[in-house]
Amino acid sequence: MPTSIDVFAKAREHERLEQLKTARELDALPYFRVLEGPTLPVVEMEGERRIMLGSNNYLGLTGDERVKQGALDALHRYGTGITGSRFLNGTLDLHIELEAELADWLGTEAALVFTTGNQANLGALGTILGPSDTVIADSGDHASILDGILLSRAKLRAFRHNRIDRLERTLERAAQDGGGILVVVDGVFSTEGDVAPLAEIADLCARFGARLMVDEAHALGVLGARGAGASELLDVEDRVDLRMATFSKSLASCGGVIAGPADVIEFLRIQSRPFIFTASGVPAAVGAALAAVRICRSEEGRALFARVLDNARYLHAGLSELGFGVVPPTTLPDGTEVITPVVPVLIGDDWKAVFLWKALYDAGVYVNVMIHPAVPPSGALLRSSVMATHDRDTLDRALAAFASAKRLFEAEHGPLTTPS
């Protein structure tokens, strides 16, 4: 009898084991830290008050009384869960209202709400694409986009992050593949915080007869006069075929949406396996998201969009003045510079990123650590992000903590060099 291979072996022998062991021994593991209260500008985390610079709560609406009331109203009316898929018994009138609001906000014919943003990408890409198609993705696209492509079994062609010349060459190759072509990019890239050059991408898609899908997860409720995302900001809404967004960022909840032509949305409604075979989101999440959308679409929403972008510029400038490497602003075709709420600090080495994170954490500031494979090898960074509800005093205290953490790090570990 042949000796079988233990499928659990990889869990006991993987390359990260020693790193995890060392990080735990040093109390420097940056993941699974326990939050003990709501995600506000200052949070309770592991027994201490810490400035939160690691949340996607861009508009600060998780603490808004109207959003909480939307969740409570839905909880009291529908109970704690729907216990069925949207396809069967899991569609509420709240879903219909939310889909209508989102389609109107995004300026599309229709919208379809999924239980999570991850499933929205899986459900759309895994259903629309097939083995005979080619999908072209930016190397910085979110993991859920890549997972959706794998599910579809379409041919994947990737191009270097935001390089239009590489996209053009990739489209030339894809045109020889013989199937349909879909280009998928993030509107705002979740790790780098930069904005995709959507006008140039849309021009190339039109030239090669490709469809275009934009993931607006980190742009909805942030960019554009209506807050409708990068597609609105760059005036390409009528040239984008599908738009995806999540509720777990600016909309202070959990869920996802695909918006686009009515016939495509109807096809997803009856064919998308991640949609059909997943239980509907809890009513409280749907109620909260609907309340947040309505705030975003009011005059108050415009003020929140402006405030979060102003805070992003302030943090970006402060970190740069302290000598940290930060991603440069995105320059739009009209010369305007955009800094989104995602303000990463470029480090390079994994351990340097972890040790700087630890110094910040001990100084009362929480940020996220991104290491390979979330970023390219030697591309480790600290992903900081701001909310509209951060005030200047809080941001100044955070910057002071960055300054002291940098001094402490360099005293113990030598110069903190950042990639160029």
Residue pairs with C-beta under 8 A, 6 or more apart in sequence:
19 350
20 29
23 29
23 30
23 354
26 358
27 358
28 354
28 355
28 357
28 358
30 354
30 357
30 358
30 361
30 368
30 369
31 369
33 45
33 46
33 361
33 366
34 45
34 46
35 43
35 44
35 45
36 43
36 44
36 45
36 46
36 47
37 43
37 44
38 62
38 63
39 52
39 55
39 57
39 62
39 63
40 52
40 60
40 62
40 63
40 389
41 51
41 52
41 60
41 387
41 389
41 390
41 391
41 394
42 49
42 50
42 51
42 52
42 394
43 49
43 50
43 52
43 366
44 50
45 366
48 364
49 364
50 361
50 364
50 365
50 366
51 364
51 365
51 366
51 394
51 397
51 398
51 401
52 366
52 387
53 315
53 365
53 366
53 367
53 384
53 385
53 386
53 398
54 366
54 367
54 368
54 383
54 384
54 385
55 385
55 387
56 218
56 248
56 249
56 250
56 385
57 249
57 250
57 252
57 387
58 218
58 221
58 222
58 249
58 250
58 308
58 341
58 385
58 386
58 387
58 388
59 221
59 250
59 252
59 292
59 295
59 296
59 301
59 304
59 305
59 308
59 387
59 388
59 389
60 304
60 387
60 388
60 389
60 390
61 67
61 250
61 251
61 252
61 292
61 295
61 304
62 252
63 389
64 252
64 291
64 292
64 295
66 291
66 295
67 252
67 253
67 288
67 291
67 292
67 295
68 288
69 291
70 287
70 288
70 289
70 290
70 291
70 292
71 253
71 284
71 285
71 287
71 288
71 291
72 284
72 287
73 287
74 94
74 283
74 284
74 286
74 287
74 288
75 283
75 284
75 287
77 283
78 92
78 94
78 283
79 283
80 282
80 283
80 284
81 279
81 282
81 283
82 89
82 90
82 92
82 279
82 280
82 281
82 282
82 283
83 89
83 90
83 279
84 90
84 279
84 280
85 275
85 276
85 277
85 278
85 279
85 280
86 95
86 113
86 275
86 276
86 278
86 280
87 269
87 270
87 275
87 276
90 279
90 280
91 280
92 280
92 283
92 286
94 283
94 286
94 287
94 290
95 113
95 280
95 286
97 290
98 113
98 286
98 289
98 290
98 293
99 110
99 111
99 112
99 113
99 257
100 111
101 290
101 293
101 294
101 297
102 111
102 113
102 245
102 257
102 259
102 293
103 109
103 110
103 111
103 259
105 226
105 227
105 228
105 293
105 296
105 297
106 228
106 229
106 237
106 243
106 245
106 259
107 228
107 237
108 243
108 259
108 260
108 261
109 260
109 261
109 262
109 265
110 259
110 260
110 261
110 262
110 265
110 266
111 257
111 258
111 259
111 265
112 257
112 258
112 259
112 265
112 268
112 269
112 275
113 255
113 256
113 257
113 281
113 286
114 120
114 123
114 255
114 256
114 257
114 258
114 274
114 275
114 278
115 254
115 255
115 256
115 278
115 279
115 280
115 281
116 246
116 248
116 254
116 255
116 256
116 281
117 144
117 217
117 244
117 245
117 246
117 247
117 248
117 255
117 256
118 144
118 147
118 256
119 256
119 274
119 275
119 278
120 144
120 244
120 245
120 246
120 256
120 257
120 258
121 142
121 144
121 145
121 147
121 148
121 215
121 244
121 256
122 144
122 147
122 148
122 151
122 274
123 148
123 258
123 268
123 272
123 273
123 274
123 275
124 148
124 213
124 242
124 244
124 258
124 268
124 272
125 135
125 145
125 148
125 149
125 151
125 152
125 154
125 182
125 184
125 213
126 148
126 151
126 152
126 272
126 273
126 274
127 152
127 267
127 268
127 271
127 272
127 273
128 152
128 182
128 242
128 264
128 267
128 268
129 135
129 148
129 149
129 152
129 153
129 154
129 180
129 182
130 152
130 153
130 154
130 179
131 152
131 153
131 154
131 155
132 154
132 178
132 179
132 180
133 152
133 154
133 155
133 179
133 180
133 181
133 182
134 154
134 155
134 156
134 157
134 174
134 177
134 179
134 180
134 181
134 182
135 149
135 152
135 154
135 155
135 156
135 157
135 181
135 182
135 183
135 184
136 157
136 158
136 159
136 167
136 170
136 171
136 174
136 181
136 182
136 183
136 184
136 210
137 145
137 146
137 149
137 156
137 157
137 158
137 159
137 183
137 184
137 185
138 158
138 159
138 161
138 162
138 184
138 185
138 186
138 189
138 196
139 158
139 159
139 160
139 161
140 161
140 162
140 186
140 189
140 191
140 192
141 184
141 185
141 186
141 189
141 215
142 186
142 190
142 215
142 217
145 184
145 186
145 215
146 156
149 156
149 184
150 156
154 179
154 182
155 174
155 177
155 179
157 170
157 173
157 174
158 170
159 166
159 167
159 169
159 170
160 166
161 189
161 192
162 194
162 196
162 197
164 197
164 200
164 201
164 204
167 183
167 201
167 204
168 204
171 181
171 183
171 204
171 205
171 207
171 208
171 210
172 208
174 181
174 208
174 210
175 181
175 208
175 209
180 211
181 208
181 209
181 210
181 211
182 210
182 211
182 212
182 213
183 201
183 204
183 205
183 210
183 211
183 212
183 213
184 212
184 213
184 214
184 215
185 196
185 198
185 201
185 212
185 213
185 214
185 215
186 196
186 214
186 215
186 217
186 218
187 195
187 196
187 198
187 214
187 215
187 216
187 217
187 218
187 219
187 223
187 229
187 230
187 231
188 194
188 195
188 196
188 216
188 217
188 218
188 219
188 222
188 223
188 230
188 340
188 342
189 195
189 196
189 218
189 342
190 217
190 218
190 342
191 342
191 344
191 370
191 374
191 375
191 381
191 383
192 327
192 342
192 344
193 218
193 327
193 339
193 340
193 341
193 342
193 343
193 344
193 385
194 327
194 330
194 340
195 219
195 223
195 230
195 233
195 234
195 330
195 332
195 338
195 340
196 214
196 230
197 234
198 214
198 230
198 231
198 234
198 236
198 240
199 234
199 235
199 236
199 333
201 212
202 212
202 236
202 239
202 240
204 210
205 211
205 212
205 239
206 239
211 241
211 242
212 239
212 240
212 241
212 242
213 240
213 241
213 242
213 243
213 244
214 229
214 230
214 231
214 240
214 242
214 243
214 244
215 243
215 244
215 245
216 228
216 229
216 230
216 231
216 243
216 244
216 245
217 244
217 245
217 246
217 249
218 249
218 340
218 341
218 342
219 229
219 230
219 231
219 233
219 245
219 340
220 227
220 228
220 229
220 245
220 246
220 249
220 250
220 251
221 227
221 249
221 250
221 251
221 292
221 296
221 301
221 304
221 305
222 229
222 250
222 305
222 308
222 309
222 340
222 341
223 229
223 230
223 232
223 233
223 305
223 338
223 340
224 230
224 231
224 232
224 233
224 305
225 232
225 302
226 232
226 297
227 250
227 296
227 297
227 301
227 302
227 305
228 237
229 243
229 245
231 237
231 240
231 243
233 332
233 338
234 332
234 333
241 260
241 261
241 264
242 258
242 259
242 260
242 264
243 258
243 259
243 260
244 256
244 257
244 258
244 259
245 256
245 257
245 259
246 255
246 256
246 257
247 253
247 254
247 255
247 256
247 257
247 285
247 288
247 289
247 292
248 254
248 255
250 292
250 296
251 288
251 289
251 292
251 293
251 296
252 288
252 289
252 292
253 285
253 286
253 288
253 289
253 292
254 281
254 285
254 289
255 281
255 285
255 286
255 289
258 265
258 268
259 265
268 275
269 275
270 276
295 301
295 304
296 304
304 388
305 388
307 388
308 341
308 386
308 387
308 388
309 338
309 339
309 340
309 341
311 341
311 386
311 387
311 388
311 390
311 395
312 339
312 340
312 341
312 342
312 343
312 386
313 339
314 392
314 395
315 343
315 384
315 386
315 395
315 398
315 399
316 326
316 329
316 339
316 343
318 395
318 396
318 399
318 402
319 326
319 343
319 345
319 384
319 399
319 402
320 326
322 399
322 402
322 403
322 406
323 406
324 345
324 346
324 402
324 406
324 418
325 345
325 346
325 347
325 418
325 419
325 420
326 343
326 344
326 345
326 346
327 343
327 344
327 346
329 337
329 338
329 339
330 337
330 338
330 339
330 340
331 337
331 338
332 338
341 385
341 386
341 387
342 383
342 384
342 385
343 384
343 385
343 386
344 370
344 381
344 382
344 383
344 384
345 356
345 367
345 381
345 382
345 384
345 418
346 379
346 381
346 418
346 419
347 353
347 356
347 380
347 381
347 382
347 416
347 418
347 419
348 378
348 379
348 380
348 417
348 418
348 419
349 378
349 380
350 371
350 372
350 380
352 380
352 409
352 413
352 416
353 369
353 370
353 371
353 380
353 381
353 382
354 369
354 371
355 409
355 412
355 413
356 382
356 405
356 406
356 409
356 416
357 367
357 369
357 382
359 404
359 405
359 406
359 408
359 409
360 366
360 367
360 382
360 401
360 402
360 405
363 401
363 404
363 405
364 397
364 401
365 398
365 401
365 402
365 405
367 382
367 383
367 384
368 382
368 383
368 384
368 385
369 380
369 381
369 382
369 383
370 380
370 381
370 382
370 383
371 380
372 378
372 379
372 380
375 381
378 419
379 419
386 395
406 416
409 416
410 416
